[in-house]
Amino acid sequence: MDISTVEVLILVVTIVLAGMAAAAETALTALNAATLRSMEERGGAGRIIAYLRHDPNRFLSTILIVNSTSLIIASSMATLLVHGRLRAPFDTLVGTLGLAIVVLVLSEVTPKNLAVRQPSAVALVVARPVRLFSIVLAPVISLVGAIVGGMMRLLGQGGGNTTVPVVTEDEVRQTLSLAEQSEELTEEETDRIEGVLDLDKILARDVMKPRPDIVAVSVDLPLMDALDIVLREGHSRIPVYDESIDQIVGILYDKDLLRYIRENEMTVSLRDVAREAIFVPESKHADDLLREFQRKKVHMAIVFDEYGGTAGLVTIEDILEEIVGEIQDEYDVEEPLMEQVNTDEWIFDAMVRIDDVNEEMDLDLVADNGTETLGGFVFERLGQVPTVGESVQENRVRLEILDIEGRRIKKIRVTREPIDGAASPVGQN
């Protein structure tokens, strides 16, 4: 029996339609919100894609109807082409299976693989045909939609059309990683964007200047003495306290102080010169704090602890440094927070976070009682007032105190010992 040209033509057309539907399903569902917005702004097929995605139930129904119908017809044509043209039943079975595999590869596997690799390009090609089929098949799609809607309500999933998901934080981070690997973004640019993403995970206690490091002036101090402190410390804003630093009454601005001195109003109290201070809890998130700074047009806040005492102070610069890195001005004396001596030895500022030490040296130091800094970790392990030269041992890691200011640890040498324990002593236990 001769192979009918019509049968072959129907088979080819249905395979093409099924392949288009399979590619459209993969490509259109793979586009994220940012890509959709960009394509919509360019107009043309991009606007059609945005329209289709706005009603996902409709475009998915269109694609599935076209795909399923085409595959059924293609399978029937393939069976008709093989049946009666091969002699033995086994040959017929083999021929049918072989043609079915060919149909599957051409109408499902290949189109979907292409759409996964080039979703935007494929979406632009299939957008108009899918839109056309959605118009032609509108009655059928409405019927299918009503049936599906009823079934979803029975399953407790009713509630209208599904909205297009926004770009997730994980997707942004993956995009940044890929952009850095392809050298479209530098490491510094990637770090800055990730710094913005991390702001909602950083608390005020993580970025604040701790209480012992606060430079503050008493409300009873004469204006000229306050000016001497401002000039010596190089700060444009200094907290003003009454009796103790736990009772902050305001923030002294250098320009306000200079204006009173210039006008020779030397008998004015610092309480009258200082501006109102804002207070935030240690648990306030950095992104919320930054918005509060912007809303109230201030640059400094006093951080209080759970007992209402002063835990530290935080400035807008402290938050920005989480994004752009350390900011040095003309008054800052630049001292490295960490310095690598060799592969197994580093010198850290005691205020460096334990997580950063672990990351730099590939360690697994774990602090107790919520301690976050390396200095706090060593102080906790010592259990006494520290002295220079003392050290603590934590598994294969030795931490030696190099510098102390008062009772505060300033510098720590961290040495990672070899597995066999052979290492020269770096301090006394």
N, C-alpha and C positions, 0 to 999 in steps of 0.2 A: 504493500500500500504506500502511495506517495505521501510525503509529508506536506500537509496543507500550509500554504503561505500565510493564510489568515491565522492559523493556530500559532505559528511561530511569531507572527507579528504581535498577537495578543500576549504571548508569553513574554516577549521583550518589553512591551509597554508596561505590563503589570510589574515586572522586575524593576524597571526604572522608577515607577511610582512608589513601590514599596521601599526602594532604596532611598528615594527623596524623603519619604516620611520618616524613615529611621534616622537619617542624617539630621532632619529638621528637629526631631525630638531631642536628640543629643545636643545639637548646637544651641538651640534656643533655651534649653534649661541650664546650659553651662555658663551662660553670660551672667556676670555679676551686675549689681546696680550701677557701679561706676562706668562700666563698659556700655551698658544700656543708655545711660544718660549722654555719654559722648556720642554714640551712634544716633540718638534721637536729635541731638543738636545739629548733626550734619544733614539731616533731612533725608528724603528719598526712601530707600529700602530701610534705612535705620529707623525712620519714624514708624514704618509698618511693623518692624520688630518690636518696638516699644508698645505699639497698640496691641499686638498679639500677647505680649507678656503681661499687659495690664489685666487681661482676662484669661488666666492660665487654664481654667476649666474648659473654655471654648477651644483654645488652640490645641490642647492635648486631646480633646475629643475628636477634633478634625483629623489630627495626625493618626490617631489610633484607628479611626474608621477607614481612612485611606490605606493605611498599612495592612490592617487585617483583611480588608476586602481584596486588596491587590495580591496578598500572599495566598488567599484561598483560590482566586482565579488562576494564579501562576501555578499552584500545585495541581489544580485540575487539568490545566493545559499540558503540564509536564506528564501527567499520568496518561492522558489521551495520546500524546506523541509516542510514548513508549509501548503502551498496551496494544497488542496485536501485531507489532512490528518486530518483536523478538520471539523466537520459537519456543524455547524451553521456559517453563515457569520460573526457574531459577534465574535465567537471563533477564526475564521481565522484572523480577524483584531487584536484581543488581542494577539494572538500568534506571529503574524508578528511584532507588536510593541515591545513585550517582547524580541524577539530574536534580534531586531534592537538595543535595549538598551544594551543587553549583548555584541553585536559586538562593540558598541560605547565605552563601559567601557573597554573592553579588547584591542581594537585597537587604542584608542585615549587617554582617560582620564588617565588610569593607566600608560601607557608608558611615557606620558609627565610628570606626577607627579614624576615618578622615575628619569627621566632625569633632572628635576629641582633640585632634592635633591642631585644627584650624577652625575653632568655633565661630569666630567673628566672620571670617570669609564665607564659610558655609551658610551661616545665618543670612547673610546679605543675598546669597543666591536663591535660597529656598523661601524667603519671606513672601514674595509676591505670589508664587504658586499656592502656598499655604493659605494666604489671605483669600485667594480666589476660591479654593475648595471650601473655606469656612463660609463663604457666601452661598455657593451652590448647594452645600449640604446643610444649610441653616435649619430646615425643618427636622431633619434627622438628628442633628446635634442638639436641638432643643428637646426632642423626645428623650435622647440619651441623657441629657443633663438633668431632666426631671426625674428620671429613674435613679440616676446616681445620687441626686440630692436626697431622694426619699430613703435610699439605702444608708446614706451617711447619717441622716437624722435618726434612723433606727439604731445605728452604732454609736449615737451620742456625739457625732462630729459635725453637726450642722452649724451654720454660721456664715454663709456667704462665700465669696471668692477668696482665694488665698492671695495675700499680698506678696509682692516681690521682696525677698529678704534683702536687708541692707548688707553692706560689706562688713564682715566681722573683723575684730581685732586680729585674730589669727591669720586671716587672709591678708591683712595689711602687712603683718610681720613677715609672712612668706614672700610677699611681693618685694619687700625691702631686701630680704636675703637674696632673692634671685637677682634683683637690680644691682646689689653689691657684687655678686659673683660675676655678673656680666659687665661690671665696671661702668654701669650707667650712673651709679651713685658711689661716692667715696665712702670709706668707713666712717669718716667724721660726719658726713651728711646722714648716714644711716643711724649713727648713735644719737644725733640730735632729734630725729623723728621718733626714735624709740624712747627717748627721754620724755617727749610729750605724752606718748602712750602710757608711760609708767607713772605719770604724776598722780593718777588716782589710787596708786598703790603705796605712795610715799606719805608718811605722816609727819606732822610738825616736829615731833621728837627726833625724827631721822635727819632733819636738816638744820635744826636750831643750833645756836651757839649756847653751850651749856652754862648753867648758872655761875660756876667759878670763873668763866672767861668773860663775863659781862662787865663792861666798863660803865659805871653809873655814878651819879653825883648826888649828894645829900641836898634836900630842899633848903637847908640852912646855910649852904655854901654861898659866899659872896660872889657877885657876878664875875669879877676879875679872876678869882680862883677857878671858877668854872671854865672861864676862857682858857686858862693855862692848861687845864685837862683836855679841853677840846683840841687845842693846838698840839699838845704832846701826843695824844692818841690818834689824831688824824681822822676822827669820826665826825660826820656831819649831823648825826642824831645820837643822843645819849639819854638813857632813861634817868628820871629823877625820882628818888625815893624819900620816904619820910620814916625816920628811925631805922628801918631795915629794908633790904632789897625785896623782901616779901610784900612791902607796901609801896608799890610803884604808883606815883601820883600823876605822871605825865612823861612826855618825851620832849627833851630840850633840842631845838634846832639851832645850829650855829648861826644862821642868818638872823634869827630872832634875837639871839643873845647879842650879836654885834650891833643890831639896830638900837637896842636899849643902851648899850655902852656908848655908842656914837651920840645918842641924845642925852648922855650924862645922867641917866636915871639909875644911878648905882645903888639906890636903897631898895629897889624893887626886889621882891622875893622870887626865887626860881620857880616857885609854885605858880606865880602869875605869868612868868615867861613861857613856861612849858605848855605844850599843846596836849590835848586829850590823848591818852594811850588806848589802844585796842588790845583786848585780851582774848586769847584762843586756847583751847585745851590741847594737850599733847597729842590727842587722837585725831585732830582735825587733818583732813586729807589735803595734800599740797595743791591739788587743782582747785578745791573749794577755797583755800586760803588765797591763792592767786586772784581768783575772782573777787574775793572780799577786798583785797588790796586795790584792785581796779575800781570797784564800786565806791569805796570810801576815800580813794585818792591818797593813800598813805603807803609808806615803804617799810614800816616796821611794826611788829606786833610782839607783845609779851606772852610767852607761853607759860601757862600755869599747870601744876600737877593735880593729882586727884584730891589733895588736901587743901588746894587753894593757894599754895605757896608758889613762888617764882621758880620755874624749872629751867627757863632759858629765854632767849629772844630769837626771833626769826625775821629776816628781811626779804624783800623781793629779790635781792641779789642771790640769796641762798637758794631760792626756788629756781631762778634762771640758770644757776650753775648746774642744776640737775639735768638741764637740757643742753646747754652749750659747753659745759665743763667749767673749770676754774676761771674766775674773772679776777684779774690782778689790776689794781689801780696804782696811782703814784705813791700811795702810802703803804701798800702791802709789801712786806718782806717775803719774797717767794722762797718757801722751804718745801721740798718735795714730801708728799705724804707717804710715798713708798720709794725705796731705792734698792735695786738688785745688786748684791755684792758678787754672787756667783750663782750657779745653778741651784744650789741647795741653801742659800743664805740671802735673806732680805732684811732691810731695816725699815720699820714702819712707824709712822706717827701713831701714838696711842689712840687717837680718835678715829682711826680707820676702822670700818666695819669688819666684823669677823667674816661675813659673807665675801667681802672683797679679798681678804687674806686667803680664804679657801680657794677662791677662783684663781688668784695669781699664782699660788704655790701648789694647787691641786691637793689641798688638805681636806680634812673633815672635822675641823674643830667645832665642837658644839658647846654653847654656853648654857648655864642654868639661870633661872630667876629672871629671864627676859633681858639679860645683858646683851648688848649689841656691838660694843666697841672692843677692840683688842685690849686696850688698857683696862677696861672693866673686867674682861676675861682673866687677865693676869692677876688683878687685884683680888678677884673672887677666889682664885686658886691659892693665892698666898695666905689670905685670911688674916693679914696684919698690915701695919703701915710699911709700905715698900721702901727699899733702899737700893741705890745704884749697885749693880753687880749681882743682885739676886736673880734667880731664874726658877722657872717651873718646867716640869717635864710632862708632856701629854702624848702618850704613846711614843712615836718616833720623832716627836717635835719638841725642841727646846726653845723656850722664850725667855730671853734675858733682858733685864731692865738696863737701858743705857743712860737715860736722863730723867731727872725728877725735878719738878718745880713745886716747892712746898710739900704737900702730901700727894700730889698728882703725878702720875706717870706721864712722861712726854714722849720718849722714844723707846722702841723695843726691837731687839734683834731676834728674828725667827730663823732657826736652823733646823733643816730637815735632815735627820741622820740616816745613813745607809741602813739597809735591812739587817746587816750583820751587827749593827750597833757600833761600828768603828767610827768614832768621831772625837775630835779634840774637844776638851771641856770649854764651855763658853761662860761659865758662871758658877756660883755656888748655890746649892739647894738649901 
